[in-house]
Amino acid sequence: MNNKNYSFETISNYAQNLIKTGTENEYNLGLFILKWVDENEHIDLKTSGTTSEPKFITISKTAFVNSAKATGSFFNLSHGDSALCCLPFSYVAAKMMFVRAWVLGLKLDFIEPSSQPLQHITKVYDFSAMVPLQVHNCFLKINKIKTLLIGGAHVSDSLATKLKNHRSAVFETFGMTETVSHIAAKNLTKEEEDFKVLPDISIATNDNGCLIINAPKLSSKVLHTKDVVSLTSKNSFVWLGRYDNVINSGGLKIYPEQLEKIMQNQIKSRFFITSMPDTVLGQKVVLIIEGKPKTLHLNYSTIEPQKHPKNTYFVDKFCTTNSGKVQRQKTLETLNLDHP
């Protein structure tokens, strides 16, 4: 790590030094290392809390190892490859970068997480992972990463378009804390539309179209998600949106995430589509924009009339999780709007 070799014994001392004298991020890495090398067979992880309150779940160390092996196989990582971690060690994505280095024999560098992680990077890395904001902010330098994973939030169409035919291999990933990081990925460089699952993972959907994940090497339970998908094969799917967010307006099911993709080039501020109760439609589509109120001239010509936002509201600041994901329902509640 960071150009220094550590044995099983010396890495514990290194971790203790990080805890005593390191930054908050290094402190969290130190804590995780000590948990990783102790005699316990499991580690507790905290979920992101995007759609519900964060909670602790228990993951076996074997699942961490199996996830690292699956990633290594899927992305052709080899012993001695270089990796850069620029994500916070308070979350599973960064923890998994350490585990992948441990299991696969990677040379891992880690830096303080920031919105522009490649600003001072001069060397070329074989592998790294970022959130969409980081990729957007350092787009001109991502050729420093041969294989780049993007996770933590959905990749916008505008960013995906910029990544087409890029010299780096850039993948959008799909996963959650319960699956110890990603279980599927799609190659944005090759303009792939559907996610392909990693080895030893099978998928299905329930009656609501929500994804069911059977990953016995990662979880002892079959995982029932609230992600609405369209299966394109037994090993691939297209993500449509979150079941929590689906709007039923006059009997028509509307996926906010699909509308947001259509509108994203017209609105520069952060925004999202959600619903409010309506006496006629049951639920009506509304547009929530972050920032001060202003006059907008939006073109809805490519959207079916029933899916048009019926009202637009402005919020000074969106409610977000610690990892920066927008909490739609909490943000909507801050408006204190009267229901009809």
Number of C-alpha atoms within 10 A of each C-alpha: 17 10 8 8 9 12 7 8 9 10 17 20 14 15 20 17 14 20 19 12 10 15 12 15 18 22 20 19 24 24 17 18 20 17 17 19 14 11 8 10 13 17 15 12 18 15 17 21 15 17 17 10 9 12 11 13 13 12 20 17 18 14 19 24 20 19 26 23 17 20 20 17 14 15 16 9 20 13 12 13 15 22 27 29 23 24 26 21 25 20 18 22 25 23 23 20 26 27 21 25 22 15 17 20 15 23 23 23 19 20 16 14 16 13 17 16 21 22 12 7 12 9 9 14 21 19 23 24 26 23 21 20 18 20 23 17 15 15 15 11 15 24 17 19 23 17 21 25 23 23 21 22 16 15 20 13 14 12 15 18 13 13 21 17 13 14 14 17 21 27 26 27 24 21 15 17 17 19 22 23 25 23 24 22 25 23 21 24 19 14 14 16 14 22 22 22 23 20 18 13 16 17 18 19 17 12 6 11 17 21 22 19 20 19 21 15 18 24 17 12 11 14 15 14 16 18 18 24 22 16 18 13 12 11 17 22 23 17 20 17 19 17 16 12 20 18 22 16 20 13 10 13 11 19 21 22 19 13 18 17 14 13 18 16 11 11 13 9 10 13 21 20 21 22 24 19 14 14 9 9 15 14 18 22 23 19 18 22 21 17 15 10 12 7 5 9 7 9 10 14 8 10 13 8 10 14 19 17 18 13 12 13 17 16 17 13 13 23 18 15 15 12 16 15 16 19 16 19 16 13 18 18 10 13 13 8 10 7 8 7
